[in-house]
Amino acid sequence: MLASRIQRRAFSASARNLSKVAVLGAAGGIGQPLSLLLKQNPKVTELALYDIRGGPGVAADLSHINTKSTVKGYEPTAAGLAECVKGSDIVLIPAGVPRKPGMTRDDLFNTNASIVRDLAKAVAESAPNAKLLVIANPVNSTVPICAEVFKARGVYNPKTLFGVTTLDVVRASRFVSEIKGTDPKDENITVIGGHSGVTIVPLFSQSNHPDLSSNAELVKRVQFGGDEVVKAKDGAGSATLSMAMAGARMADSLLRASAGEKGVIEPTFVDSPLYKDQGIDFFSSKVELGPDGVKQILPVGEIDAAEEKLVEACLGDLKKNIEKGVTFVAQNPGK
């Protein structure tokens, strides 16, 4: 009897540690390296890949990698998409068209909004309890689109919807390390706001280098770092490899928190109370993660006068971006 109970508990614990992760847009510029990183993550036991073309091919390629997780690619049909996300603990959406020279993230809106809306519908219907990580730009608008889709189906949970803004923090730590000659992993730079241009607000006053708060060139580089990559790729794409790393890091943090690890904190764009009194329902800040997703949204904290001006500029644009996403779903509910 005792042995039986121990076996049942062991089985239950093992089941809790099984993690299915789905990538929608897995054959794209972000999707492929993201899927590769997830295949190497020992916390991922089942990797499900979907794209409008090439999903099964990417899955076959990754399946030869000698890690324990299984990989399956799904056919580009409604049924394939539903089966891909069904039972997922985490769903990542890197799908969408990349930026080209001269384009802002908002220029991508008309195309990517429809893609994200339709993928969000599939998640809402087949995996409503999954933690949804939105990478597709413009994140400031695509996250509200997902929220509206989930609300329309009565399954919206603000604790499980995330816009991936991790790349802004990754960039900030790297850029600071280049200036200060330090190790990037030792630079903990808080970045708040959104994930586009002036909505990206690095808080250097809260770092080990408060003097950098007055470095306008550095602030601008963090805000528009993606433009460097678009220009360097000469029209052939945008930030795919660094974005894949950032998405994989965010997924790993959620998996760690789901497994019971305490004190897991990541910057992320979520349904937030921080500026709701100003009509801004979503905001990126440090968020403590837990088994259910968002555990606690941390306050912005003390900032200096220069950063206050950056936040003011951020809020104006961010409000418009969020409204754009909400309006899109209202006017284009789709099928």
Salt bridges, closest charged atoms under 4 A:
ASP118 OD1 - ARG117 NE 2.92
GLU125 OE2 - ARG153 NE 3.28
GLU148 OE2 - LYS151 NZ 3.33
ASP168 OD2 - HIS195 ND1 2.79
GLU178 OE2 - ARG174 NE 3.31
GLU178 OE1 - ARG221 NH1 2.95
ASP183 OD2 - LYS185 NZ 3.89
ASP186 OD1 - LYS185 NZ 3.51
GLU187 OE2 - HIS209 NE2 2.97
ASP211 OD2 - LYS180 NZ 2.99
ASP227 OD1 - ARG99 NH1 2.84
GLU228 OE2 - ARG221 NE 2.61
ASP252 OD1 - LYS43 NZ 2.82
ASP252 OD2 - ARG256 NH1 3.91
GLU261 OE2 - ARG256 NH2 2.97
GLU266 OE2 - ARG249 NE 3.04
ASP271 OD1 - LYS276 NZ 2.85
ASP281 OD1 - LYS276 NZ 3.39
GLU288 OE2 - LYS295 NZ 3.67
